[in-house]
Amino acid sequence: MTSRVPLNDLVRQNRQLHEELAAAARRVVERGWYVLGSECSEFEREFARYCGSGDCIGVANGTDAIELALRAADVAPGDLVATVANAGFYSSAAIHAIGAVPVYIDVDETHGISVASLRQALAGRGVRAVVVTHLYGRIADIEEIVALCEPLGIPVLEDCAQAHGASRGGRKAGSFGTAGCFSFYPTKNLGALGDGGAITTDDATFAARLRELRQYGWDGKYRVARSGGRNSRLDEMQAAMLRIKLPHLDRWNEERRGLARRYAREMQNPRVRCPNDFGSDNVAHLFVVCCEDRDGFRKHLESRGVSSDIHYPIPDHRQPGYGGGAEVSLPETERLSAQIVTIPCFAELAEDEIRQVIQAVNSW
Ligand SMILES: Cc1ncc(COP(=O)(O)O)c(C=O)c1O
């Protein structure tokens, strides 16, 4: 009787670091300073250095990171913001929170934003900002996008929630655009033990705005100098947990990448298309395969004790809460969203579990 392979198991990672995490938690409890203290400022310093960015601003979660970065870029109600529709509605939620309007750009076969489609959109309507999602852990065509947007004065915000530590040409995700927006939701490659987020940037003025915006718009205690402020802070407990985990991130990413490469090599089923591009610019946050008969494939995996999921089943423009978007056409986004299946890929998977996943895929 084989056991079930989970899509993720956070206890396995946290158990390895249990003593350190518990000691850090105790330190925070005993210090008696729980919001915007030394754990947060030290983490901001350490994460900025890790990302090769001039500054880092801790916030409450990844969606807030995108929203506050858009606000710091002066995006206002009614402004158009270009983004993709295949990345779980997070950027859409941030854009809608401001009262701005998402302009959905189709993706290409990499699941990343299509530069050709973006170029077309920028030529037409007055797009005010672009959010580029590094989906599934792979850095999108960010250099081309920055080169396209910079001369037009359009800020590029990177959604790095799935790409902590990915790097290309010696530069880390979050250091290419105007700002990098991170989530530390527990399942992320760098995950807290609760919610958390951060924004990286090289622009000191942008960073100063973000520090105001994350705390009511204050430039000092109880003085609101900037409109559009929120309460969105990375708390001391989560910052302390992240400081313990950050030194392990490169190793965990390498382990995920190694596993993804092995999957790509050993999964040999002509009906299942595997990604096969796990260089330094892909930290294998999710291993997402494509197949025509998705339901049949998932049932088979289930019968072999292998968990699976879909990231994400409903493209943003089709979400019922925002009208279902019958007028928007995104052929590649829609084609892929009907075929994608996520299978277990995390650093702590055991050898027998890895074999079980590979055999389940190959025996379908
Ligand atoms: C691509 C992407 N962007 C943004 C977010 C939002 O992060 P959070 O859940 O911390 O708000 C997530 C994760 O949840 C994500 O996967």
The ligand as an ORCA input file, in Angstrom:
! r2SCAN-3c Opt
* xyz 0 1
  C       1.742     35.191     -8.583
  C       1.211     35.654     -7.265
  N       1.030     36.976     -7.068
  C       0.567     37.461     -5.908
  C       0.239     36.624     -4.870
  C      -0.405     37.219     -3.669
  O       0.252     36.973     -2.492
  P      -0.535     36.958     -1.101
  O      -1.293     35.673     -1.035
  O       0.566     37.038     -0.095
  O      -1.422     38.147     -1.083
  C       0.434     35.234     -5.010
  C       0.188     34.244     -3.949
  O      -0.687     34.059     -3.258
  C       0.920     34.740     -6.253
  O       1.100     33.440     -6.444
*
